[in-house]
Amino acid sequence: MDMQSVSIIGVGRIGGALALALSRAGYRVINLVYRNAENLSKVVQAVPQPTLISSTELADLRTDIIFITAPDPEIESIADQLSTILTGTPIVLHTSGSLSSIVLSKLVAIGCNAGSIHPLLSVSDPFRGAERFAGAYFCVEGDDQAVSAAKKIASDLGGAPFTIETRLKPLYHASAVTACGHLVALIDIALEMLAKCGVESEQGSKMLLPLIRSTVENLQTQTTAQALTGTFARADVAAFNRHLGLLRENVSIQAHDIYLDLGLRSLALAERQGADIEDIELIRKEIAIAKLKTG
């Protein structure tokens, strides 16, 4: 089957990015199902003559592939609704990171093939997202035909598909949240520390970004253990104690404890790289004592 015609339910950041990227890759984006018409204007201008359908008037979508790109809490109910109105059996893919294809079970019951395809990148708006799909990794799972179609789509968008077991989808997503959302939270903690040094947040962000970029660049060619630098990589006991003394006095307990917890993980990396084991154990003991004082 020539899998070229597409419907997209939910034209937000991901849905809009897919509409743009798929159209550029030669897919025919036939239907755009929207809730907020304001999100449509610029996307519609870049996609050749799609049919616009309000989400309140969802009808039979006669295309080869249907993407559900709505927020997670709505995906299963949309799938259930589609199961009562579809006359064909298209491949249906949702784009949630944490939900698996199990939420599309009612569509499977009427003969559809079902899966999920999640781009492993941060999409802030449709146009930038469409450009960033090239070179991105796409997590794919579902039944065989859905996985085959999703892999082809990822490749057609210039991405690299990979598959996981359906039951492990939430763990995969937890990894993505840790690398992306938690990274932002960690930088916010660093900004909290800089604020205590008299550096305003906007200036602090500008100061930290080159450091963050250089770390990410190191990770492109090195393992995490090799890319680790600084106090914990050296198991520098004196520097750690200087940190600890001022952290106790100047930052929130939360920031203090996160610094210590990540320090323990960093020490494990330093140990892999052959840092002095006696110094590593000294810092570990200091961390345990410090956590008892705040715990």
N, C-alpha and C positions, 0 to 999 in steps of 0.2 A: 504494500500500500504506500502511495506517495503521501507522506505525512507533512503536508504543507499548510493546511488551513488551520487557523488558531482562533480560539476565543479566550479572552482574559477577563476574569471576574475580580474586580478590585483594581482600580487604576490609581494607586498611590505611588509611593517611591519605587517599590519592587515591580509592581504591575506596569507602571509607566515605563520603567527601564527595560523591562522585557518586551513591551510593545515596540519600542524604538529599536532595540537590538535585533529582535526577530525579523522585523520589517527590513532592516538593513541587510540581514543575512539571507533574504529571499523568501521568507515565510509570508504567507498571506494572512494578515491580522484582520479577520472578518468582523468580529464582535468585541466591543469594549463595554463591559458592564460596570457602571459607576454608581457611586452613592453621592459624591460631591462633584457637581459640574465644574467647579472652579479648578479642580485638579486636571481637567481634561484639555483645556484650551491649547497649551503649547504642545502637548503630546499629539493631539489630533492633527495639528498642522504638519507634523512630521511623519504621520502614518497615512498611506494612501486610502482615503475614503472608507474608514471603518463604519459599521453600523453601531450607533450609540444606544445602549439599553440601560434604563434606570434599574437599579437593584430591586426596586419595588415592583417591577414588571418583568421579572426574570422569566424567560420563555425557553422553548426548545432551541438549543444551540447546535446547529448542524455543521460541526467542523470536526476535523480529524483529531485535534487535541484541544482540551480545555484546561486552562491554568486557573487555579483558585489562589489568588494572591491577597486575599482578605486577611484581617487580623486573626490570630490563632483562635480566639474564642468563638469565631463565626464559621470556621472552616467546616466543621462537622455538620452544622445545621444547613449550610449551603449545599453540601454534598447530599444530605437527606432530601432537600428540596429538589435538586436536580434529578434524583432517582425517581421522582414522581412525574417528571415532565419530559425527560429525554426520550426520543423515539429511536435514536441510534445507540451505538455502543462505542463512543470515542475513548481514547486514552485520556485519563484525567490525572493531572499532576498538581499537587499543592506545593507551596514554596516555604512552608514553615520550617524553622530550624529545629524546634523541639518536638513537634508532632510527627508521627510516622504515618505511613499509608493506611494504618488500621482505621483511622477516622473516616476513610472513604469506603467502608465496608458495604454500605447500602448501594453504592454504585457498582461494586463488584458483584453484588447479588443480582443486578439486572444485566450483567454481562460485560460491563466496562473493565478495562485494564486500569489499574490504579497504582500510583507511586508518588514519590516526592522528589523534588529537586531544589536544593538549597545552595545558593551561591555563597561561598565562604569569604565574604567581604562586607564592608560597611557601605551602605547606599544612603547617601544624604539627600539626593534628588535624582529624578529619572534620567536626566541627560548625562550627568557624571557617572551614574550607575551603569548606563548602557555602554559607556566607553570602558569602564573598569572590568566588565565581564571578560574581555580578552585578557588572558593570562591568569584568570582566577580559577580556583578549584571549586568544583560543584559536587556536593554530597548527594548521592542518588540511592534510593532504595524503593522496593515495591515488587510487583510481580515481574516475571521475565520480560514480557513485551513492553511494559511501562519503563522498566530499567533500560532496555535497549533504546527506546525512543528518547528517554531523558539523556542518555549518554550521547546520542547523536546531536541533540539540541545543544548540549554543553559544548561539544566539539565545534559545532557550526558557529557558536558565538565566540570561538577562540579560546574556550576554557578547557580545563582538564577534569574530566569526571572521575569520581572514585565511589565505590560502593561500600556500605556497611550493613551489618545485620539490622533488621527492622527493630528488634527489641533494644538495640543500643543507641537508637537515635537521640534520646534525651542526654545520654552521656557525651555523645559527639557535640551536642549543642552547649553543654556545660563547658566543654573545652573552648569553644568559640567565644562564649561569654567571658571566660577567664582571660583569654588573649586580647579581647577587644574592650568590652564594657569594664571589666575589672582593671584593665590597664589605665583607662580614663580615671577611675576612682583612685588608683595608686598615684597618678600624677597630681590629683587634687590633694592628696596627703602631702606630697612633696611641696606643693604650693602653700599648704598650711604651715609647713616648717619655714619656708622662705618668708612668709608673711611675718613670722616672729623675728625675722632678721631685718624687717623694715622694707621688704620688697613687695610692691603691689602685685596683685594677681596677673594683670595683663603683662607687665614687665617680666614677671616670673615665668610665664608661659613662653615668652620669647627667649628667655635665658635657657630654659630646659630643652626646648625643641632640638637644637643641634646635638645635645647629649643623647636624646632619645633616638634621633635619626642615626647617629653613629653606632648606637647599640644594635638597632635593627639591621643596619648594614653588616655588622659583624656576624649576626645570626644567619645571613645569607650564605656565608662560607664556612662557618664554624658551628660546632655543637654548642649546646647551652653551657656546658662546663668550660669549654674553651673561650666562649664569648664573655663569661663573667669576669669583671674587673673590679678593682677597688678594695675596700676594707675587708670584706668577707673572702674574696678571692685570695688575699694575702694572709688571711687569718691574723689580722693585725689587732692584737688584744688591746694595746694602748689606745688606738684610734676608736675602737668599739666602746671602750669605757668612757672616752670623752663624749662620744655621741650620747651614750646612755644617760650620763649625768644631766645634760641639757634637755634631752627628750622628756625626762620625768618632770622637769620644771616648766616646760613651755608648750607641750602639745597635748591634744586630747588623749585619753586612755586608749581609745580606739586606734589612733595613729601610732601610739607607742607600741601597742600589742601587735599590730600588723607589721611594723618594722622588725619586731623580735621574731615573729612567725616566719616571715620571709627570710630573715637572717639564718634561721635553722635550715631552710631549704638551700640557701646559698652555701652554707657550710658543707652540706652534702655534695654540692657541685665542686667546691674547693678540694674536698677530700679526693674526689675522682682525679683531680688534676695534680695531686701529690703535695698539697699544702701541708705544713707542719702539723702532725696529728695532735701533738701536745697543746699547741696553741688553739687548734680547733676545739679540743675538749675543754679548755679553759673558757672559751667563749660560750660553749654550750652550757656550762655550769652557771655562768653569769646570767645567761638568758633564763634558765630555769628559776634562779633566785628572783630575777626581776619580774617574771610572770607570777610568781607566788605573791609578791608584794602588791600587784594590781588585781590579782584574781580573787 
